[in-house]
Protein backbone atom coordinates (compact mmCIF):
# COMPACT_ATOMS: atom_id res chain seq x y z
CA UNK A 1 0.00 0.00 0.00
CA UNK A 2 1.08 3.54 -0.60
CA UNK A 3 2.65 5.46 2.24
CA UNK A 4 1.81 8.76 0.57
CA UNK A 5 -1.32 10.60 1.66
CA UNK A 6 -4.25 9.25 -0.45
CA UNK A 7 -5.17 12.76 -1.55
CA UNK A 8 -1.66 13.16 -2.96
CA UNK A 9 -1.66 9.78 -4.71
CA UNK A 10 -4.89 9.97 -6.69
CA UNK A 11 -5.56 12.48 -9.43
CA UNK A 12 -7.85 15.43 -8.75
CA UNK A 13 -9.31 17.95 -11.23
CA UNK A 14 -6.23 20.20 -11.18
CA UNK A 15 -3.88 17.21 -11.63
CA UNK A 16 -5.86 15.92 -14.60
CA UNK A 17 -5.90 19.30 -16.36
CA UNK A 18 -2.21 19.85 -15.64
CA UNK A 19 -1.27 16.42 -17.02
CA UNK A 20 -3.46 16.90 -20.08
CA UNK A 21 -1.98 20.33 -20.76
CA UNK A 22 1.58 19.02 -20.41
CA UNK A 23 0.80 16.25 -22.91
CA UNK A 24 -1.20 18.47 -25.26
CA UNK A 25 -4.15 16.14 -24.78
CA UNK A 26 -7.75 17.10 -25.45
CA UNK A 27 -10.29 14.33 -24.80
CA UNK A 28 -11.71 13.24 -28.16
CA UNK A 29 -15.29 12.30 -29.00
CA UNK A 30 -13.95 9.92 -31.63
CA UNK A 31 -12.51 7.70 -28.89
CA UNK A 32 -15.31 8.41 -26.44
CA UNK A 33 -12.85 9.86 -23.94
CA UNK A 34 -14.13 11.36 -20.70
CA UNK A 35 -11.58 11.47 -17.89
CA UNK A 36 -12.69 10.91 -14.29
CA UNK A 37 -11.52 13.81 -12.14
CA UNK A 38 -12.92 12.73 -8.78
CA UNK A 39 -10.87 10.57 -6.38
CA UNK A 40 -13.96 9.50 -4.40
CA UNK A 41 -15.56 8.14 -7.57
CA UNK A 42 -12.60 5.95 -8.55
CA UNK A 43 -12.34 4.63 -4.99
CA UNK A 44 -16.06 3.86 -5.06
CA UNK A 45 -15.61 1.95 -8.34
CA UNK A 46 -12.76 -0.12 -6.85
CA UNK A 47 -14.85 -0.81 -3.73
CA UNK A 48 -17.95 -1.76 -5.74
CA UNK A 49 -15.82 -4.05 -7.93
CA UNK A 50 -14.73 -5.92 -4.81
CA UNK A 51 -11.06 -5.74 -5.85
CA UNK A 52 -8.94 -7.97 -3.59
CA UNK A 53 -5.25 -7.92 -2.68
CA UNK A 54 -4.58 -11.03 -4.78
CA UNK A 55 -6.39 -9.78 -7.91
CA UNK A 56 -4.80 -9.20 -11.30
CA UNK A 57 -6.99 -6.44 -12.71
CA UNK A 58 -7.16 -5.55 -16.39
CA UNK A 59 -8.25 -2.01 -17.15
CA UNK A 60 -9.26 -0.92 -20.66
CA UNK A 61 -8.83 2.73 -21.58
CA UNK A 62 -6.94 4.02 -18.52
CA UNK A 63 -6.57 7.50 -20.00
CA UNK A 64 -4.49 9.69 -17.69
CA UNK A 65 -4.55 7.10 -14.89
CA UNK A 66 -7.28 8.18 -12.42
CA UNK A 67 -8.78 4.72 -11.96
CA UNK A 68 -5.44 2.97 -12.55
CA UNK A 69 -3.94 4.51 -9.41
CA UNK A 70 -6.97 3.56 -7.30
CA UNK A 71 -6.76 -0.01 -8.63
CA UNK A 72 -3.05 -0.20 -7.80
CA UNK A 73 -3.84 0.74 -4.19
CA UNK A 74 -6.07 -2.34 -3.87
CA UNK A 75 -4.91 -5.06 -6.31
CA UNK A 76 -1.83 -7.24 -6.59
CA UNK A 77 -1.28 -6.29 -10.24
CA UNK A 78 -2.86 -3.97 -12.77
CA UNK A 79 -2.59 -4.40 -16.54
CA UNK A 80 -3.80 -1.38 -18.51
CA UNK A 81 -4.73 -1.57 -22.21
CA UNK A 82 -4.49 1.81 -23.96
CA UNK A 83 -4.84 2.53 -27.69
CA UNK A 84 -3.87 6.23 -27.59
CA UNK A 85 -0.15 6.75 -28.34
CA UNK A 86 0.31 9.83 -26.15
CA UNK A 87 -1.65 8.48 -23.19
CA UNK A 88 0.08 5.08 -23.38
CA UNK A 89 3.51 6.73 -23.40
CA UNK A 90 2.72 8.95 -20.40
CA UNK A 91 0.97 6.51 -18.07
CA UNK A 92 4.00 4.59 -16.70
CA UNK A 93 5.63 7.91 -15.70
CA UNK A 94 2.47 9.01 -13.87
CA UNK A 95 2.38 5.71 -11.95
CA UNK A 96 6.06 5.96 -11.09
CA UNK A 97 5.76 9.57 -9.92
CA UNK A 98 2.67 9.09 -7.75
CA UNK A 99 2.99 5.51 -6.52
CA UNK A 100 6.64 4.45 -6.95
CA UNK A 101 6.48 1.44 -4.64
CA UNK A 102 3.55 -0.01 -6.60
CA UNK A 103 4.99 0.73 -10.07
CA UNK A 104 6.54 -2.78 -10.47
CA UNK A 105 3.02 -4.18 -10.16
CA UNK A 106 1.81 -2.17 -13.16
CA UNK A 107 2.11 -3.16 -16.81
CA UNK A 108 0.91 -1.45 -19.95
CA UNK A 109 -0.33 -2.99 -23.18
CA UNK A 110 -0.30 -0.36 -25.94
CA UNK A 111 -2.97 -1.72 -28.25
CA UNK A 112 -6.57 -1.64 -29.40
CA UNK A 113 -8.43 -3.73 -26.80
CA UNK A 114 -10.39 -5.41 -29.61
CA UNK A 115 -7.08 -6.87 -30.90
CA UNK A 116 -5.80 -8.09 -27.53
CA UNK A 117 -5.89 -11.85 -27.00
CA UNK A 118 -2.96 -12.17 -24.59
CA UNK A 119 -1.90 -10.20 -21.51
CA UNK A 120 1.29 -10.20 -19.40
CA UNK A 121 -0.63 -11.88 -16.55
CA UNK A 122 -3.89 -13.81 -16.33
CA UNK A 123 -6.55 -11.32 -15.23
CA UNK A 124 -8.99 -12.24 -12.45
CA UNK A 125 -11.00 -9.03 -12.75
CA UNK A 126 -11.87 -6.41 -15.36
CA UNK A 127 -12.52 -2.90 -14.04
CA UNK A 128 -12.82 -0.05 -16.53
CA UNK A 129 -14.38 3.23 -17.52
CA UNK A 130 -15.13 2.02 -21.03
CA UNK A 131 -15.20 4.46 -23.96
CA UNK A 132 -18.90 4.97 -24.72
CA UNK A 133 -18.71 4.21 -28.43
CA UNK A 134 -17.12 0.74 -28.10
CA UNK A 135 -18.26 -0.37 -24.64
CA UNK A 136 -20.29 -3.46 -25.56
CA UNK A 137 -17.92 -4.98 -28.18
CA UNK A 138 -14.90 -4.42 -25.90
CA UNK A 139 -16.67 -5.98 -22.91
CA UNK A 140 -17.77 -9.06 -24.87
CA UNK A 141 -14.31 -9.41 -26.46
CA UNK A 142 -12.58 -9.38 -23.07
CA UNK A 143 -15.02 -11.90 -21.56
CA UNK A 144 -14.58 -14.20 -24.56
CA UNK A 145 -10.79 -14.13 -24.72
CA UNK A 146 -9.99 -14.05 -21.00
CA UNK A 147 -11.98 -16.80 -19.26
CA UNK A 148 -9.96 -16.23 -16.06
CA UNK A 149 -11.85 -12.94 -15.53
CA UNK A 150 -14.20 -13.87 -12.68
CA UNK A 151 -15.57 -10.42 -11.83
CA UNK A 152 -16.16 -7.37 -13.97
CA UNK A 153 -17.27 -3.84 -13.14
CA UNK A 154 -17.55 -1.40 -16.01
CA UNK A 155 -18.69 2.18 -16.17
CA UNK A 156 -20.68 2.83 -19.34
CA UNK A 157 -23.34 5.20 -20.63
CA UNK A 158 -26.47 4.78 -18.46
CA UNK A 159 -28.53 3.63 -21.43
CA UNK A 160 -25.93 0.92 -22.24
CA UNK A 161 -25.85 -0.12 -18.58
CA UNK A 162 -29.63 -0.56 -18.66
CA UNK A 163 -29.39 -2.65 -21.83
CA UNK A 164 -26.65 -4.90 -20.51
CA UNK A 165 -28.49 -5.58 -17.25
CA UNK A 166 -32.00 -5.90 -18.73
CA UNK A 167 -34.02 -9.07 -18.14
CA UNK A 168 -36.22 -10.83 -20.74
CA UNK A 169 -39.45 -8.91 -21.28
CA UNK A 170 -37.85 -5.52 -20.62
CA UNK A 171 -38.21 -3.12 -23.56
CA UNK A 172 -34.43 -2.47 -23.68
CA UNK A 173 -33.55 -6.18 -23.49
CA UNK A 174 -31.61 -7.06 -26.65
CA UNK A 175 -28.42 -8.44 -28.17
CA UNK A 176 -26.05 -7.00 -25.50
CA UNK A 177 -28.25 -8.36 -22.69
CA UNK A 178 -28.34 -11.90 -24.07
CA UNK A 179 -24.66 -12.08 -25.05
CA UNK A 180 -23.47 -10.71 -21.70
CA UNK A 181 -25.72 -13.31 -20.02
CA UNK A 182 -23.92 -16.07 -21.90
CA UNK A 183 -20.81 -15.29 -19.84
CA UNK A 184 -22.07 -13.89 -16.57
CA UNK A 185 -24.75 -12.88 -14.09
CA UNK A 186 -25.29 -9.22 -14.96
CA UNK A 187 -26.73 -6.47 -12.80
CA UNK A 188 -26.74 -2.70 -12.41
CA UNK A 189 -24.34 -1.64 -9.65
CA UNK A 190 -24.99 2.09 -9.33
CA UNK A 191 -25.11 5.41 -11.17
CA UNK A 192 -22.44 8.03 -11.80
CA UNK A 193 -23.24 11.71 -12.34
CA UNK A 194 -21.80 13.87 -15.10
CA UNK A 195 -19.81 16.27 -12.92
CA UNK A 196 -17.08 13.73 -12.05
CA UNK A 197 -15.83 13.77 -15.65
CA UNK A 198 -13.79 16.12 -17.79
CA UNK A 199 -15.24 17.01 -20.15
CA UNK A 200 -18.68 16.45 -18.61
CA UNK A 201 -20.61 14.15 -20.99
CA UNK A 202 -24.16 14.91 -22.14
CA UNK A 203 -25.41 11.69 -20.57
CA UNK A 204 -25.32 9.99 -17.20
CA UNK A 205 -23.19 6.90 -16.61
CA UNK A 206 -23.94 3.62 -14.92
CA UNK A 207 -21.96 0.82 -13.29
CA UNK A 208 -22.55 -2.74 -14.44
CA UNK A 209 -21.38 -5.77 -12.47
CA UNK A 210 -20.78 -9.11 -14.18
CA UNK A 211 -19.94 -12.26 -12.24
CA UNK A 212 -18.68 -15.10 -14.43
CA UNK A 213 -20.78 -18.24 -14.62
CA UNK A 214 -20.77 -21.29 -16.87
CA UNK A 215 -22.50 -20.77 -20.22
CA UNK A 216 -25.74 -22.66 -20.87
CA UNK A 217 -25.29 -26.40 -21.32
CA UNK A 218 -25.80 -26.98 -25.05
CA UNK A 219 -24.38 -28.93 -27.95
CA UNK A 220 -24.53 -25.74 -30.06
CA UNK A 221 -21.43 -23.54 -30.23
CA UNK A 222 -21.41 -19.98 -28.91
CA UNK A 223 -21.16 -18.77 -32.50
CA UNK A 224 -24.29 -20.73 -33.45
CA UNK A 225 -26.22 -19.41 -30.46
CA UNK A 226 -25.15 -15.81 -31.12
CA UNK A 227 -26.26 -16.16 -34.76
CA UNK A 228 -29.80 -16.93 -33.52
CA UNK A 229 -29.67 -13.96 -31.14
CA UNK A 230 -28.52 -11.60 -33.92
CA UNK A 231 -31.25 -12.85 -36.26
CA UNK A 232 -33.99 -12.59 -33.63
CA UNK A 233 -33.21 -8.97 -32.78
CA UNK A 234 -32.42 -7.80 -36.33
CA UNK A 235 -36.22 -7.71 -36.77
CA UNK A 236 -37.24 -7.51 -33.14
CA UNK A 237 -40.89 -6.58 -33.80
CA UNK A 238 -41.49 -9.70 -35.83
CA UNK A 239 -42.44 -13.06 -34.38
CA UNK A 240 -39.57 -15.52 -34.14
CA UNK A 241 -41.11 -17.61 -36.93
CA UNK A 242 -40.65 -14.62 -39.27
CA UNK A 243 -37.48 -13.15 -37.74
CA UNK A 244 -35.60 -16.48 -37.89
CA UNK A 245 -36.76 -17.42 -41.40
CA UNK A 246 -33.50 -16.29 -43.01
CA UNK A 247 -31.42 -18.02 -40.35
CA UNK A 248 -33.33 -21.31 -40.63
CA UNK A 249 -33.84 -21.26 -44.41
CA UNK A 250 -37.61 -20.62 -44.37
CA UNK A 251 -40.42 -19.67 -42.00
CA UNK A 252 -41.47 -23.33 -41.83
CA UNK A 253 -37.94 -24.46 -40.92
CA UNK A 254 -37.80 -21.72 -38.26
CA UNK A 255 -41.11 -22.96 -36.82
CA UNK A 256 -39.84 -26.55 -36.72
CA UNK A 257 -36.71 -25.51 -34.80
CA UNK A 258 -38.74 -23.34 -32.40
CA UNK A 259 -41.25 -26.07 -31.63
CA UNK A 260 -38.43 -28.58 -31.11
CA UNK A 261 -36.84 -26.11 -28.68
CA UNK A 262 -40.10 -25.67 -26.78
CA UNK A 263 -40.44 -22.02 -27.81
CA UNK A 264 -43.62 -20.54 -29.28
CA UNK A 265 -43.17 -19.54 -32.95
CA UNK A 266 -45.31 -16.50 -32.12
CA UNK A 267 -42.94 -15.30 -29.38
CA UNK A 268 -40.49 -12.46 -29.92
CA UNK A 269 -36.77 -12.39 -29.17
CA UNK A 270 -37.17 -9.93 -26.32
CA UNK A 271 -39.02 -12.55 -24.23
CA UNK A 272 -36.36 -15.29 -24.46
CA UNK A 273 -33.57 -16.22 -22.06
CA UNK A 274 -30.08 -17.11 -23.27
CA UNK A 275 -30.88 -20.76 -22.46
CA UNK A 276 -33.86 -20.66 -24.83
CA UNK A 277 -31.73 -19.17 -27.60
CA UNK A 278 -29.26 -22.01 -27.04
CA UNK A 279 -32.06 -24.59 -27.37
CA UNK A 280 -33.18 -23.03 -30.66
CA UNK A 281 -29.61 -23.13 -32.04
CA UNK A 282 -29.39 -26.80 -30.99
CA UNK A 283 -32.71 -27.65 -32.68
CA UNK A 284 -31.76 -26.31 -36.12
CA UNK A 285 -32.04 -29.12 -38.63
TORKOL-4160 file (C-alpha; in steps of 0.2 Angstrom, whole numbers, padded with zeros to 4 digits, m for minus):
285
<pt num="1" X="0000" Y="0000" Z="0000"/>
<pt num="2" X="0005" Y="0018" Z="m0003"/>
<pt num="3" X="0013" Y="0027" Z="0011"/>
<pt num="4" X="0009" Y="0044" Z="0003"/>
<pt num="5" X="m0007" Y="0053" Z="0008"/>
<pt num="6" X="m0021" Y="0046" Z="m0002"/>
<pt num="7" X="m0026" Y="0064" Z="m0008"/>
<pt num="8" X="m0008" Y="0066" Z="m0015"/>
<pt num="9" X="m0008" Y="0049" Z="m0024"/>
<pt num="10" X="m0024" Y="0050" Z="m0033"/>
<pt num="11" X="m0028" Y="0062" Z="m0047"/>
<pt num="12" X="m0039" Y="0077" Z="m0044"/>
<pt num="13" X="m0047" Y="0090" Z="m0056"/>
<pt num="14" X="m0031" Y="0101" Z="m0056"/>
<pt num="15" X="m0019" Y="0086" Z="m0058"/>
<pt num="16" X="m0029" Y="0080" Z="m0073"/>
<pt num="17" X="m0029" Y="0096" Z="m0082"/>
<pt num="18" X="m0011" Y="0099" Z="m0078"/>
<pt num="19" X="m0006" Y="0082" Z="m0085"/>
<pt num="20" X="m0017" Y="0084" Z="m0100"/>
<pt num="21" X="m0010" Y="0102" Z="m0104"/>
<pt num="22" X="0008" Y="0095" Z="m0102"/>
<pt num="23" X="0004" Y="0081" Z="m0115"/>
<pt num="24" X="m0006" Y="0092" Z="m0126"/>
<pt num="25" X="m0021" Y="0081" Z="m0124"/>
<pt num="26" X="m0039" Y="0085" Z="m0127"/>
<pt num="27" X="m0051" Y="0072" Z="m0124"/>
<pt num="28" X="m0059" Y="0066" Z="m0141"/>
<pt num="29" X="m0076" Y="0062" Z="m0145"/>
<pt num="30" X="m0070" Y="0050" Z="m0158"/>
<pt num="31" X="m0063" Y="0039" Z="m0144"/>
<pt num="32" X="m0077" Y="0042" Z="m0132"/>
<pt num="33" X="m0064" Y="0049" Z="m0120"/>
<pt num="34" X="m0071" Y="0057" Z="m0104"/>
<pt num="35" X="m0058" Y="0057" Z="m0089"/>
<pt num="36" X="m0063" Y="0055" Z="m0071"/>
<pt num="37" X="m0058" Y="0069" Z="m0061"/>
<pt num="38" X="m0065" Y="0064" Z="m0044"/>
<pt num="39" X="m0054" Y="0053" Z="m0032"/>
<pt num="40" X="m0070" Y="0048" Z="m0022"/>
<pt num="41" X="m0078" Y="0041" Z="m0038"/>
<pt num="42" X="m0063" Y="0030" Z="m0043"/>
<pt num="43" X="m0062" Y="0023" Z="m0025"/>
<pt num="44" X="m0080" Y="0019" Z="m0025"/>
<pt num="45" X="m0078" Y="0010" Z="m0042"/>
<pt num="46" X="m0064" Y="m0001" Z="m0034"/>
<pt num="47" X="m0074" Y="m0004" Z="m0019"/>
<pt num="48" X="m0090" Y="m0009" Z="m0029"/>
<pt num="49" X="m0079" Y="m0020" Z="m0040"/>
<pt num="50" X="m0074" Y="m0030" Z="m0024"/>
<pt num="51" X="m0055" Y="m0029" Z="m0029"/>
<pt num="52" X="m0045" Y="m0040" Z="m0018"/>
<pt num="53" X="m0026" Y="m0040" Z="m0013"/>
<pt num="54" X="m0023" Y="m0055" Z="m0024"/>
<pt num="55" X="m0032" Y="m0049" Z="m0040"/>
<pt num="56" X="m0024" Y="m0046" Z="m0056"/>
<pt num="57" X="m0035" Y="m0032" Z="m0064"/>
<pt num="58" X="m0036" Y="m0028" Z="m0082"/>
<pt num="59" X="m0041" Y="m0010" Z="m0086"/>
<pt num="60" X="m0046" Y="m0005" Z="m0103"/>
<pt num="61" X="m0044" Y="0014" Z="m0108"/>
<pt num="62" X="m0035" Y="0020" Z="m0093"/>
<pt num="63" X="m0033" Y="0037" Z="m0100"/>
<pt num="64" X="m0022" Y="0048" Z="m0088"/>
<pt num="65" X="m0023" Y="0036" Z="m0074"/>
<pt num="66" X="m0036" Y="0041" Z="m0062"/>
<pt num="67" X="m0044" Y="0024" Z="m0060"/>
<pt num="68" X="m0027" Y="0015" Z="m0063"/>
<pt num="69" X="m0020" Y="0023" Z="m0047"/>
<pt num="70" X="m0035" Y="0018" Z="m0037"/>
<pt num="71" X="m0034" Y="0000" Z="m0043"/>
<pt num="72" X="m0015" Y="m0001" Z="m0039"/>
<pt num="73" X="m0019" Y="0004" Z="m0021"/>
<pt num="74" X="m0030" Y="m0012" Z="m0019"/>
<pt num="75" X="m0025" Y="m0025" Z="m0032"/>
<pt num="76" X="m0009" Y="m0036" Z="m0033"/>
<pt num="77" X="m0006" Y="m0031" Z="m0051"/>
<pt num="78" X="m0014" Y="m0020" Z="m0064"/>
<pt num="79" X="m0013" Y="m0022" Z="m0083"/>
<pt num="80" X="m0019" Y="m0007" Z="m0093"/>
<pt num="81" X="m0024" Y="m0008" Z="m0111"/>
<pt num="82" X="m0022" Y="0009" Z="m0120"/>
<pt num="83" X="m0024" Y="0013" Z="m0138"/>
<pt num="84" X="m0019" Y="0031" Z="m0138"/>
<pt num="85" X="m0001" Y="0034" Z="m0142"/>
<pt num="86" X="0002" Y="0049" Z="m0131"/>
<pt num="87" X="m0008" Y="0042" Z="m0116"/>
<pt num="88" X="0000" Y="0025" Z="m0117"/>
<pt num="89" X="0018" Y="0034" Z="m0117"/>
<pt num="90" X="0014" Y="0045" Z="m0102"/>
<pt num="91" X="0005" Y="0033" Z="m0090"/>
<pt num="92" X="0020" Y="0023" Z="m0084"/>
<pt num="93" X="0028" Y="0040" Z="m0079"/>
<pt num="94" X="0012" Y="0045" Z="m0069"/>
<pt num="95" X="0012" Y="0029" Z="m0060"/>
<pt num="96" X="0030" Y="0030" Z="m0055"/>
<pt num="97" X="0029" Y="0048" Z="m0050"/>
<pt num="98" X="0013" Y="0045" Z="m0039"/>
<pt num="99" X="0015" Y="0028" Z="m0033"/>
<pt num="100" X="0033" Y="0022" Z="m0035"/>
<pt num="101" X="0032" Y="0007" Z="m0023"/>
<pt num="102" X="0018" Y="0000" Z="m0033"/>
<pt num="103" X="0025" Y="0004" Z="m0050"/>
<pt num="104" X="0033" Y="m0014" Z="m0052"/>
<pt num="105" X="0015" Y="m0021" Z="m0051"/>
<pt num="106" X="0009" Y="m0011" Z="m0066"/>
<pt num="107" X="0011" Y="m0016" Z="m0084"/>
<pt num="108" X="0005" Y="m0007" Z="m0100"/>
<pt num="109" X="m0002" Y="m0015" Z="m0116"/>
<pt num="110" X="m0002" Y="m0002" Z="m0130"/>
<pt num="111" X="m0015" Y="m0009" Z="m0141"/>
<pt num="112" X="m0033" Y="m0008" Z="m0147"/>
<pt num="113" X="m0042" Y="m0019" Z="m0134"/>
<pt num="114" X="m0052" Y="m0027" Z="m0148"/>
<pt num="115" X="m0035" Y="m0034" Z="m0154"/>
<pt num="116" X="m0029" Y="m0040" Z="m0138"/>
<pt num="117" X="m0029" Y="m0059" Z="m0135"/>
<pt num="118" X="m0015" Y="m0061" Z="m0123"/>
<pt num="119" X="m0010" Y="m0051" Z="m0108"/>
<pt num="120" X="0006" Y="m0051" Z="m0097"/>
<pt num="121" X="m0003" Y="m0059" Z="m0083"/>
<pt num="122" X="m0019" Y="m0069" Z="m0082"/>
<pt num="123" X="m0033" Y="m0057" Z="m0076"/>
<pt num="124" X="m0045" Y="m0061" Z="m0062"/>
<pt num="125" X="m0055" Y="m0045" Z="m0064"/>
<pt num="126" X="m0059" Y="m0032" Z="m0077"/>
<pt num="127" X="m0063" Y="m0014" Z="m0070"/>
<pt num="128" X="m0064" Y="0000" Z="m0083"/>
<pt num="129" X="m0072" Y="0016" Z="m0088"/>
<pt num="130" X="m0076" Y="0010" Z="m0105"/>
<pt num="131" X="m0076" Y="0022" Z="m0120"/>
<pt num="132" X="m0094" Y="0025" Z="m0124"/>
<pt num="133" X="m0094" Y="0021" Z="m0142"/>
<pt num="134" X="m0086" Y="0004" Z="m0140"/>
<pt num="135" X="m0091" Y="m0002" Z="m0123"/>
<pt num="136" X="m0101" Y="m0017" Z="m0128"/>
<pt num="137" X="m0090" Y="m0025" Z="m0141"/>
<pt num="138" X="m0075" Y="m0022" Z="m0130"/>
<pt num="139" X="m0083" Y="m0030" Z="m0115"/>
<pt num="140" X="m0089" Y="m0045" Z="m0124"/>
<pt num="141" X="m0072" Y="m0047" Z="m0132"/>
<pt num="142" X="m0063" Y="m0047" Z="m0115"/>
<pt num="143" X="m0075" Y="m0060" Z="m0108"/>
<pt num="144" X="m0073" Y="m0071" Z="m0123"/>
<pt num="145" X="m0054" Y="m0071" Z="m0124"/>
<pt num="146" X="m0050" Y="m0070" Z="m0105"/>
<pt num="147" X="m0060" Y="m0084" Z="m0096"/>
<pt num="148" X="m0050" Y="m0081" Z="m0080"/>
<pt num="149" X="m0059" Y="m0065" Z="m0078"/>
<pt num="150" X="m0071" Y="m0069" Z="m0063"/>
<pt num="151" X="m0078" Y="m0052" Z="m0059"/>
<pt num="152" X="m0081" Y="m0037" Z="m0070"/>
<pt num="153" X="m0086" Y="m0019" Z="m0066"/>
<pt num="154" X="m0088" Y="m0007" Z="m0080"/>
<pt num="155" X="m0093" Y="0011" Z="m0081"/>
<pt num="156" X="m0103" Y="0014" Z="m0097"/>
<pt num="157" X="m0117" Y="0026" Z="m0103"/>
<pt num="158" X="m0132" Y="0024" Z="m0092"/>
<pt num="159" X="m0143" Y="0018" Z="m0107"/>
<pt num="160" X="m0130" Y="0005" Z="m0111"/>
<pt num="161" X="m0129" Y="m0001" Z="m0093"/>
<pt num="162" X="m0148" Y="m0003" Z="m0093"/>
<pt num="163" X="m0147" Y="m0013" Z="m0109"/>
<pt num="164" X="m0133" Y="m0025" Z="m0103"/>
<pt num="165" X="m0142" Y="m0028" Z="m0086"/>
<pt num="166" X="m0160" Y="m0029" Z="m0094"/>
<pt num="167" X="m0170" Y="m0045" Z="m0091"/>
<pt num="168" X="m0181" Y="m0054" Z="m0104"/>
<pt num="169" X="m0197" Y="m0045" Z="m0106"/>
<pt num="170" X="m0189" Y="m0028" Z="m0103"/>
<pt num="171" X="m0191" Y="m0016" Z="m0118"/>
<pt num="172" X="m0172" Y="m0012" Z="m0118"/>
<pt num="173" X="m0168" Y="m0031" Z="m0117"/>
<pt num="174" X="m0158" Y="m0035" Z="m0133"/>
<pt num="175" X="m0142" Y="m0042" Z="m0141"/>
<pt num="176" X="m0130" Y="m0035" Z="m0127"/>
<pt num="177" X="m0141" Y="m0042" Z="m0113"/>
<pt num="178" X="m0142" Y="m0060" Z="m0120"/>
<pt num="179" X="m0123" Y="m0060" Z="m0125"/>
<pt num="180" X="m0117" Y="m0054" Z="m0109"/>
<pt num="181" X="m0129" Y="m0067" Z="m0100"/>
<pt num="182" X="m0120" Y="m0080" Z="m0109"/>
<pt num="183" X="m0104" Y="m0076" Z="m0099"/>
<pt num="184" X="m0110" Y="m0069" Z="m0083"/>
<pt num="185" X="m0124" Y="m0064" Z="m0070"/>
<pt num="186" X="m0126" Y="m0046" Z="m0075"/>
<pt num="187" X="m0134" Y="m0032" Z="m0064"/>
<pt num="188" X="m0134" Y="m0013" Z="m0062"/>
<pt num="189" X="m0122" Y="m0008" Z="m0048"/>
<pt num="190" X="m0125" Y="0010" Z="m0047"/>
<pt num="191" X="m0126" Y="0027" Z="m0056"/>
<pt num="192" X="m0112" Y="0040" Z="m0059"/>
<pt num="193" X="m0116" Y="0059" Z="m0062"/>
<pt num="194" X="m0109" Y="0069" Z="m0076"/>
<pt num="195" X="m0099" Y="0081" Z="m0065"/>
<pt num="196" X="m0085" Y="0069" Z="m0060"/>
<pt num="197" X="m0079" Y="0069" Z="m0078"/>
<pt num="198" X="m0069" Y="0081" Z="m0089"/>
<pt num="199" X="m0076" Y="0085" Z="m0101"/>
<pt num="200" X="m0093" Y="0082" Z="m0093"/>
<pt num="201" X="m0103" Y="0071" Z="m0105"/>
<pt num="202" X="m0121" Y="0075" Z="m0111"/>
<pt num="203" X="m0127" Y="0058" Z="m0103"/>
<pt num="204" X="m0127" Y="0050" Z="m0086"/>
<pt num="205" X="m0116" Y="0035" Z="m0083"/>
<pt num="206" X="m0120" Y="0018" Z="m0075"/>
<pt num="207" X="m0110" Y="0004" Z="m0066"/>
<pt num="208" X="m0113" Y="m0014" Z="m0072"/>
<pt num="209" X="m0107" Y="m0029" Z="m0062"/>
<pt num="210" X="m0104" Y="m0046" Z="m0071"/>
<pt num="211" X="m0100" Y="m0061" Z="m0061"/>
<pt num="212" X="m0093" Y="m0075" Z="m0072"/>
<pt num="213" X="m0104" Y="m0091" Z="m0073"/>
<pt num="214" X="m0104" Y="m0106" Z="m0084"/>
<pt num="215" X="m0112" Y="m0104" Z="m0101"/>
<pt num="216" X="m0129" Y="m0113" Z="m0104"/>
<pt num="217" X="m0126" Y="m0132" Z="m0107"/>
<pt num="218" X="m0129" Y="m0135" Z="m0125"/>
<pt num="219" X="m0122" Y="m0145" Z="m0140"/>
<pt num="220" X="m0123" Y="m0129" Z="m0150"/>
<pt num="221" X="m0107" Y="m0118" Z="m0151"/>
<pt num="222" X="m0107" Y="m0100" Z="m0145"/>
<pt num="223" X="m0106" Y="m0094" Z="m0163"/>
<pt num="224" X="m0121" Y="m0104" Z="m0167"/>
<pt num="225" X="m0131" Y="m0097" Z="m0152"/>
<pt num="226" X="m0126" Y="m0079" Z="m0156"/>
<pt num="227" X="m0131" Y="m0081" Z="m0174"/>
<pt num="228" X="m0149" Y="m0085" Z="m0168"/>
<pt num="229" X="m0148" Y="m0070" Z="m0156"/>
<pt num="230" X="m0143" Y="m0058" Z="m0170"/>
<pt num="231" X="m0156" Y="m0064" Z="m0181"/>
<pt num="232" X="m0170" Y="m0063" Z="m0168"/>
<pt num="233" X="m0166" Y="m0045" Z="m0164"/>
<pt num="234" X="m0162" Y="m0039" Z="m0182"/>
<pt num="235" X="m0181" Y="m0039" Z="m0184"/>
<pt num="236" X="m0186" Y="m0038" Z="m0166"/>
<pt num="237" X="m0204" Y="m0033" Z="m0169"/>
<pt num="238" X="m0207" Y="m0049" Z="m0179"/>
<pt num="239" X="m0212" Y="m0065" Z="m0172"/>
<pt num="240" X="m0198" Y="m0078" Z="m0171"/>
<pt num="241" X="m0206" Y="m0088" Z="m0185"/>
<pt num="242" X="m0203" Y="m0073" Z="m0196"/>
<pt num="243" X="m0187" Y="m0066" Z="m0189"/>
<pt num="244" X="m0178" Y="m0082" Z="m0189"/>
<pt num="245" X="m0184" Y="m0087" Z="m0207"/>
<pt num="246" X="m0168" Y="m0081" Z="m0215"/>
<pt num="247" X="m0157" Y="m0090" Z="m0202"/>
<pt num="248" X="m0167" Y="m0107" Z="m0203"/>
<pt num="249" X="m0169" Y="m0106" Z="m0222"/>
<pt num="250" X="m0188" Y="m0103" Z="m0222"/>
<pt num="251" X="m0202" Y="m0098" Z="m0210"/>
<pt num="252" X="m0207" Y="m0117" Z="m0209"/>
<pt num="253" X="m0190" Y="m0122" Z="m0205"/>
<pt num="254" X="m0189" Y="m0109" Z="m0191"/>
<pt num="255" X="m0206" Y="m0115" Z="m0184"/>
<pt num="256" X="m0199" Y="m0133" Z="m0184"/>
<pt num="257" X="m0184" Y="m0128" Z="m0174"/>
<pt num="258" X="m0194" Y="m0117" Z="m0162"/>
<pt num="259" X="m0206" Y="m0130" Z="m0158"/>
<pt num="260" X="m0192" Y="m0143" Z="m0156"/>
<pt num="261" X="m0184" Y="m0131" Z="m0143"/>
<pt num="262" X="m0200" Y="m0128" Z="m0134"/>
<pt num="263" X="m0202" Y="m0110" Z="m0139"/>
<pt num="264" X="m0218" Y="m0103" Z="m0146"/>
<pt num="265" X="m0216" Y="m0098" Z="m0165"/>
<pt num="266" X="m0227" Y="m0082" Z="m0161"/>
<pt num="267" X="m0215" Y="m0076" Z="m0147"/>
<pt num="268" X="m0202" Y="m0062" Z="m0150"/>
<pt num="269" X="m0184" Y="m0062" Z="m0146"/>
<pt num="270" X="m0186" Y="m0050" Z="m0132"/>
<pt num="271" X="m0195" Y="m0063" Z="m0121"/>
<pt num="272" X="m0182" Y="m0076" Z="m0122"/>
<pt num="273" X="m0168" Y="m0081" Z="m0110"/>
<pt num="274" X="m0150" Y="m0086" Z="m0116"/>
<pt num="275" X="m0154" Y="m0104" Z="m0112"/>
<pt num="276" X="m0169" Y="m0103" Z="m0124"/>
<pt num="277" X="m0159" Y="m0096" Z="m0138"/>
<pt num="278" X="m0146" Y="m0110" Z="m0135"/>
<pt num="279" X="m0160" Y="m0123" Z="m0137"/>
<pt num="280" X="m0166" Y="m0115" Z="m0153"/>
<pt num="281" X="m0148" Y="m0116" Z="m0160"/>
<pt num="282" X="m0147" Y="m0134" Z="m0155"/>
<pt num="283" X="m0164" Y="m0138" Z="m0163"/>
<pt num="284" X="m0159" Y="m0132" Z="m0181"/>
<pt num="285" X="m0160" Y="m0146" Z="m0193"/>
